[in-house]
């Protein structure tokens, strides 16, 4: 997982290079205590869902964290065998 720090009104761009023809812009709109409001700008044909909604639509495929559709990632907190 990539972790970035952003202040209010700062954004992160996703895609737009390396074979990804679409870009997603995520902007921090507001921070109030423990809540953060995010804005998403992307082509209307790209669906955007909260994780819990996505899991209901697609079924919980393991731990809910996916690298690619249908393929759960390893839990980063799990011990390595």
Phi and psi restraints in degrees (value plus and minus 20) as a CYANA .aco file:
   2 UNK   PHI    -105.8   -65.8
   2 UNK   PSI     109.7   149.7
   3 UNK   PHI    -136.7   -96.7
   3 UNK   PSI     104.9   144.9
   4 UNK   PHI    -142.9  -102.9
   4 UNK   PSI     129.5   169.5
   5 UNK   PHI    -124.8   -84.8
   5 UNK   PSI     109.7   149.7
   6 UNK   PHI    -154.6  -114.6
   6 UNK   PSI     126.6   166.6
   7 UNK   PHI    -116.8   -76.8
   7 UNK   PSI     150.6   190.6
   8 UNK   PHI     -76.7   -36.7
   8 UNK   PSI     116.4   156.4
   9 UNK   PHI      55.5    95.5
   9 UNK   PSI     -15.5    24.5
  10 UNK   PHI    -114.3   -74.3
  10 UNK   PSI     135.8   175.8
  11 UNK   PHI    -151.7  -111.7
  11 UNK   PSI     147.4   187.4
  12 UNK   PHI    -150.5  -110.5
  12 UNK   PSI     117.7   157.7
  13 UNK   PHI    -125.4   -85.4
  13 UNK   PSI     117.5   157.5
  14 UNK   PHI    -144.8  -104.8
  14 UNK   PSI     112.2   152.2
  15 UNK   PHI      65.7   105.7
  15 UNK   PSI    -180.7  -140.7
  16 UNK   PHI      61.9   101.9
  16 UNK   PSI      -8.0    32.0
  17 UNK   PHI    -185.7  -145.7
  17 UNK   PSI     146.8   186.8
  18 UNK   PHI      39.0    79.0
  18 UNK   PSI      19.7    59.7
  19 UNK   PHI      73.3   113.3
  19 UNK   PSI     -25.8    14.2
  20 UNK   PHI    -117.9   -77.9
  20 UNK   PSI      85.7   125.7
  21 UNK   PHI    -100.7   -60.7
  21 UNK   PSI     -33.7     6.3
  22 UNK   PHI    -127.0   -87.0
  22 UNK   PSI     132.7   172.7
  23 UNK   PHI    -140.4  -100.4
  23 UNK   PSI     127.1   167.1
  24 UNK   PHI    -138.8   -98.8
  24 UNK   PSI     106.1   146.1
  25 UNK   PHI    -128.8   -88.8
  25 UNK   PSI     102.7   142.7
  26 UNK   PHI    -132.4   -92.4
  26 UNK   PSI     101.1   141.1
  27 UNK   PHI    -137.1   -97.1
  27 UNK   PSI     113.7   153.7
  28 UNK   PHI     -96.9   -56.9
  28 UNK   PSI      93.6   133.6
  29 UNK   PHI    -108.9   -68.9
  29 UNK   PSI     -58.2   -18.2
  30 UNK   PHI    -180.2  -140.2
  30 UNK   PSI     124.4   164.4
  31 UNK   PHI    -145.9  -105.9
  31 UNK   PSI     100.7   140.7
  32 UNK   PHI    -152.6  -112.6
  32 UNK   PSI      83.6   123.6
  33 UNK   PHI      41.1    81.1
  33 UNK   PSI    -142.2  -102.2
  34 UNK   PHI    -110.4   -70.4
  34 UNK   PSI     -17.2    22.8
  35 UNK   PHI    -127.3   -87.3
  35 UNK   PSI     119.0   159.0
  36 UNK   PHI    -145.2  -105.2
  36 UNK   PSI     107.8   147.8
  37 UNK   PHI    -115.5   -75.5
  37 UNK   PSI     107.5   147.5
  38 UNK   PHI    -134.4   -94.4
  38 UNK   PSI     124.9   164.9
  39 UNK   PHI    -133.1   -93.1
  39 UNK   PSI     118.3   158.3
  40 UNK   PHI    -139.4   -99.4
  40 UNK   PSI     105.7   145.7
  41 UNK   PHI    -138.7   -98.7
  41 UNK   PSI      97.5   137.5
  42 UNK   PHI    -179.2  -139.2
  42 UNK   PSI     141.0   181.0
  43 UNK   PHI     -71.2   -31.2
  43 UNK   PSI     119.3   159.3
  44 UNK   PHI     -79.6   -39.6
  44 UNK   PSI     -39.3     0.7
  45 UNK   PHI     -99.6   -59.6
  45 UNK   PSI     -27.2    12.8
  46 UNK   PHI    -115.8   -75.8
  46 UNK   PSI      96.2   136.2
  47 UNK   PHI     -92.9   -52.9
  47 UNK   PSI     123.8   163.8
  48 UNK   PHI    -147.9  -107.9
  48 UNK   PSI     105.7   145.7
  49 UNK   PHI    -155.6  -115.6
  49 UNK   PSI     130.7   170.7
  50 UNK   PHI     -84.4   -44.4
  50 UNK   PSI     132.2   172.2
  51 UNK   PHI     -75.8   -35.8
  51 UNK   PSI     -62.9   -22.9
  52 UNK   PHI     -87.1   -47.1
  52 UNK   PSI     -50.9   -10.9
  53 UNK   PHI     -92.6   -52.6
  53 UNK   PSI     -64.2   -24.2
  54 UNK   PHI     -77.7   -37.7
  54 UNK   PSI     -63.1   -23.1
  55 UNK   PHI     -84.3   -44.3
  55 UNK   PSI     -57.7   -17.7
  56 UNK   PHI     -86.7   -46.7
  56 UNK   PSI     -58.4   -18.4
  57 UNK   PHI     -89.7   -49.7
  57 UNK   PSI     -57.3   -17.3
  58 UNK   PHI    -128.8   -88.8
  58 UNK   PSI     -23.0    17.0
  59 UNK   PHI      61.4   101.4
  59 UNK   PSI     123.1   163.1
  60 UNK   PHI     -94.2   -54.2
  60 UNK   PSI      89.6   129.6
  61 UNK   PHI    -116.7   -76.7
  61 UNK   PSI      43.8    83.8
  62 UNK   PHI      83.5   123.5
  62 UNK   PSI    -135.4   -95.4
  63 UNK   PHI    -117.8   -77.8
  63 UNK   PSI     -15.1    24.9
  64 UNK   PHI      65.4   105.4
  64 UNK   PSI     -22.2    17.8
  65 UNK   PHI    -132.1   -92.1
  65 UNK   PSI     102.0   142.0
  66 UNK   PHI    -142.7  -102.7
  66 UNK   PSI     116.8   156.8
  67 UNK   PHI    -101.9   -61.9
  67 UNK   PSI     -60.5   -20.5
  68 UNK   PHI    -167.2  -127.2
  68 UNK   PSI     137.7   177.7
  69 UNK   PHI     -73.4   -33.4
  69 UNK   PSI     109.7   149.7
  70 UNK   PHI      61.8   101.8
  70 UNK   PSI     -16.8    23.2
  71 UNK   PHI    -149.8  -109.8
  71 UNK   PSI      78.0   118.0
  72 UNK   PHI     -85.0   -45.0
  72 UNK   PSI     127.3   167.3
  73 UNK   PHI    -107.9   -67.9
  73 UNK   PSI     145.9   185.9
  74 UNK   PHI     -91.5   -51.5
  74 UNK   PSI     126.2   166.2
  75 UNK   PHI     -94.5   -54.5
  75 UNK   PSI      99.0   139.0
  76 UNK   PHI     -84.3   -44.3
  76 UNK   PSI     -38.9     1.1
  77 UNK   PHI    -111.0   -71.0
  77 UNK   PSI     -27.8    12.2
  78 UNK   PHI     -94.8   -54.8
  78 UNK   PSI     122.7   162.7
  79 UNK   PHI     -86.3   -46.3
  79 UNK   PSI     127.6   167.6
  80 UNK   PHI    -107.6   -67.6
  80 UNK   PSI     110.8   150.8
